[in-house]
Amino acid sequence: PYTTLFRSHDSLVYVTGKRYWYWNSRGRSLNALDYLIEIRGYGLVDAVNRLTGGEVQTVQPFRKPEAPSRSYRELERKLFSLPWAKRCATFMVSYLQRRGISSEVISRSLRLGLLYESNYKGEAVCVFVGKDDAGKSRFACMRSIGGNLKKDVGGSDKRFSFCYPPQNPGSRQLAVFEAPIDALSHATLQELEGWKWDGYRLSLGGTSPVALVSFLERHPEIHRVTLYMDNDLAGLVNARKIKALLENDMRFKHIRVGVNPPRTGKDYNEKLLVFREQHTDRQLPGRRKQAAISI
């Protein structure tokens, strides 16, 4: 009783006994008028004329819509561009110094093109830049200097998130953080405490492992990954999930994975601020004694 019609509509059948068409993929019954309009591409007037034996105008044949040549994600990536940069980064430098970041870490980030000051809807912002292996900017996120804005720049590719590189190329170690400010805080702590460590510092821009997995795919030389996630429930849970993900992936079996949340504060920026405060307090008695002697 069923007859399949047209290759372009392989789910459309004609029910011979009942004289109607049934469109299986859409669960619809079509009468003769519906068939001429929806399947054959007739206009309403021409369809009626065809059924009644009247004159039919030229009808455009049915054409299956072509799939777009580029996906929306590809279009977004193509349209990515960095926000304009202010010539003077006074507000940004002052803000980062208040957050405890050292002048040397700020200067190096500026020289590498990983950091600059911009303006977003009238608000001064820090822009943290992520680059690919060829040095091309592929990602950027903005952090408000005076407010709470945290936003990725449109078209950013999360696979190339912000990464503060080692002093010497070819490092086999990677430290992972949730935010760029924590990566810079870790670098500052190393400078203040004199650690003998030289590795990459990668920001995930949250807790998604997309940037980490992509980084490890591009850097098979990495043999040690330490997850410096926030010391809260979300950070600890996601650190365990990421650790398990890497350990269960055959591509990364050679990598030792550790979890090291800050012992002081919620994140590494809070740890840095506490360290600076304690360091300043220890120096105050000596400064007061020296001032008394001078008087």
N, C-alpha and C positions, 0 to 999 in steps of 0.2 A: 504493500500500500504506500510505501515511501519511496520517493525518488530524489537523489541528491542533485542539487543544482549548483553549477558554477564553482570553479576551483577557488575563486576569491571569496566565496561564501560556503565553505565546506560543511558548515553546520546548518545550512538552510535546506530543508526538504519540502517536497510537495506531497501533501496527503491526498492520494488519488481519489479515494472514495468520497471524501468530504470537500474536496476542491478548495483547499486553502494551503497556504505555506506556513511552515512552522520553523522558527529560528531558534535552534537548540541552545546556542551559546548565550542567547539573551532571554530565553524562556518566553518568547512572544509568538502569537499567531498573527499572520498577515493576510488580509483579504487582497483582492486583485488591485484595488486602488493603492493600498499601502505598498504592495509589491512594486508597482510601477514607479511610485514616488521615491521610496527608500532604497530600493535595490537597483532599479534601472535608471534612476536619476531624472525622471520626468518632472516637470512642473505640474501644479495642480490642474491647470486648464488643459494641458496636453494629455495628462493622464485620463481625464474625463473624456476628452475627444477620442482617445485611443479605444476606450471601452465602449463608446457609443458609435464608433465608426466615423467620427468627424476628422477634420484635417489636423495633422500633428506637425508642430514646428520642429526644427532641428534640436535634437536632444544631445547634451554632452554625455558621453559614456561614463559609467561609474569608475572612479579611480580610488584605489586604497590610499589613504594618507601616508605620505612618506615619513619615516622616522627622522627626527632632527639629527643633523650631522654631528652636533656637539651637545654633550650633556650640560645641564645647568651648572654642575660643579666645575666642569672644564671652562665654562664661560666666566664663572666667578674668578677662577684662578687667572684667566687671561686679563681680567679687568683690575687685578690687584695693583695698587700703586701706593707708595708711602705718602703719609701726610707731609705737608710742607714743613720745613725746619726753620726755627727762629735762629737768627744769626747769633744772638746772645742767649746763653742757657743759664742765666743767673738764677732764675727761680728754681729750675730743675736741680742745679748743683746744690743750692741751699737746702732744698727739700731732702735730697739724698744724704747730705751731711747730717741733717737732723735725724735721719733714720740710721745714722751710725756708719754709713758707707765711707770708706777712706778716700782721700783725694786721688791716690794712685790708682785705685780700682775704677773710679769715675773717669779719670783721664784716659786710662787704657781702653775702656769701653767706648769713649768718644773717638779715640784714634782708630779703632777697629770698625767704626760705623755701626755699632750695636746699640747705641743710645743717643738720643737727642731730645730737645724740647720742642713742642709744637703747641698748637691751640685747637681745641675742639669745641665748637659752639660757644665761643667766648671764654672758654675755660683753659687755663694752662695745664698741659699734660706732659708726662714723660712718655716717650715712645721707645719701646724695647723691640729690637729688630732681630729676626731669625733669617739666616742665610743658608743657601745650599753649598755643596762642596766647591762650586765654581765661584763662590763669593757673591752670587746674585741674591738680592733680598727677595724672600718668598713669604715672609710672615712678619707681622707687627702687632703689638698690643699696646694699648694706651692705659696709663694710670694717672688719675687726677692728682695734681699737686696740692690743691686746697680742698678737695671734696672726696666723694666716694666712688667716682667713676672708674670702672674696670671694663675695658671693651677691646675685643679684637678688631683690627682694621678689616673692612670688607674685602673678601677675596683671599684672605690669608690661608696658607696651606699649613695645617697643623703638624704635618710631618716634619716641617723645618722650623720648629719653635726656637725661642731664644737660647743660645748656648755660649757661655763664656769659656773660651778655649784655654788650653794649657800654655805655659810659657815656651815649652819645647814641643815641637810636633812629634807625632808618633806615640803619644801616650797610650797606655793600655788600660787606663782607669777612667771610670765615669761616675760622677756624683749626680744624683737626680733630685730635683726639688719641684715643689708645686708652682712656685712663682719666681720671676726673674729677680725680685728684690731679695729673696732668700739665697739665690745663687751668689749674688754680689755680697751678701752678708757673710756667707761662708768663706768667700775669697778674702774679705776683710779680716775675719777671725784668724785665718791662716797667717796673714801679714802681721797681725798683732801678737800672735802666740808663737810664730816662728815654726810652723809645721813644715816638715820636709815631704811635701806632697805636690804632685804636678799632674793634674788630669783635667778632663772636660767637666764643665758644670752645666747640666741641661735642665731647663725649665719645661715642665709638662703643660703649663698654662692651665692647671687644674689637677685632676687625678687620672685622666684618660691616658692609657699607655701608647697611644698612636705615635707620638713624637719619639718615645723611647724605642719602640720596635723598629721604626724607620731608621733611627740613628744607628742601631746595632746592625741592621742590614747593610748600611753604607760603611760601617766601620767594623769589619770582622776581626780586627786586631784587638778589640776590647776584650779583656779577660776578667775584669773586676768591675762590678756594678754595686754601688751603695745607694740605697733609697733613703734620702733625708726628708721624708714626708712630715707633715705637721703632726705634733703630738696631741692629737684629739682622736675621737672615735672614727671619724671619716678617714683621717690620714692613716691611722694604724690599720684599719680594715683594708683600705685600698693598697697599702704597702704589701700586706700579706697576699692579696690577690695578684698583684704584679709579680711578686717573687715566685708564686706558684706558676703563673703564666710562663715566665722565662725558664723555669726549671723543667717544665713539661714540653717545651718546644725544642725539638731535636737540633734546630739551627743554633741554639744558644747553650747547648749542654756543656760547652767548655768554659762557660762564664760562672764565676763565683758571685753569688748575690747575697748582699747583707742589708739589714734594716737598722737604721741608726737615727731615730727621732731625737730632737734636742732634749737634753735632760733639764734644761732651764727654759721656761717660756713655752708658748704654743708652737712657734716656728723659729727658724734660724735668725730672723731679724730681731725677734724678741730676745733671743739668747745673746745676740750681739749687743743690744742696748743694755741688757743687764750686766754684761761683761764690762762695757765702757763705764757704766755707773759705779760698779765696784772698784774698777781700776782708778777712777777719779777719786773715790773716797779714800783709797789707800794712800794716794799721793797728797791729799789735803794736809794731814798733820805735818809732813815734811815741809810743805810750802809755808804753812803758818809759822813754823819754827824759823825757817829761813827769813821770813819777813820780819819777825821779831828781832833777829840778830842784826838785820840791816838798819832797823830803826835805832 
